[in-house]
Amino acid sequence: MALAKELNETLTTEKPNCGVIICTPFIHLATVAQFLNQDVIGLGAENCADKEKGAYTGEVSAEMVKSTGAQYVILGHSERRGYYGETPEILKEKVQLALKNDLKVIFCIGESLEEREADKQNEVVKAELEGSVFNLTAEEFKNIIIAYEPIWAIGTGKTATAEQAEEIHAFIRSVVADKYGAEVADDTTILYGGSCKASNAPELFAKPDIDGGLIGGASLKVADFKGIIDAF
């Protein structure tokens, strides 16, 4: 709450020249929505359920997320896939429910260290897109933001170089172009999500196919997060 308030004040005073979205735990969404200036900072959830409604105790539906005042939802984060066994099929359901409730989707894809070492990163990210979002129409796909997370570069001390990141971002854009055409691909936002911080953000964001970042730990202090926003 304190973080959202401070960020809200900072960015309302000094408007950023890029889109900024914060995704809070479910329990804070409704409260943050009341004071957040959503002309400056978008609000999103970190997940939603794969069921529309019914007796699913403890789950939070896309409709509930929308009712808080949020506009976005992160789906397919590597931690959700890894720890909670979320499959492409489950994520396909979640994506459709999110879009049905007018939420924009930040859809995460990315390969493990094992897959990267076997040089399988391209086929992995392509399969993740095909399995969960390529069933959408071109019109629906406009509500998808792609976030590429090299799972092997999250909290491991290994980092992708700006060149490695650009290479796979360019590949992702080409796969979207093959499916939906060049115009849709050019309009698709592809974020980089592997240990992006103020020190490496300028180099990453300078790459033509890196349209921003999905920021983890470096977003937890306003000064650090603002450094990344300023880098853009």
Secondary structure, DSSP 8 states (H G I E B T S, - for coil): -HHHHHHHHHHHHS--SS-EEEEE-HHHHHHHHHH--TTTEEEEES---S-SSSS-TT---HHHHHHTT--EEEES-HHHHHHH---HHHHHHHHHHHHHTT-EEEEEE---HHHHHTT-HHHHHHHHHHHHTTTS-HHHHTTEEEEE--GGGSSSS----HHHHHHHHHHHHHHHHHHH-HHHHHH--EEE-SS--TTTHHHHHTSTT---B--SGGGSSHHHHHHHHHH-
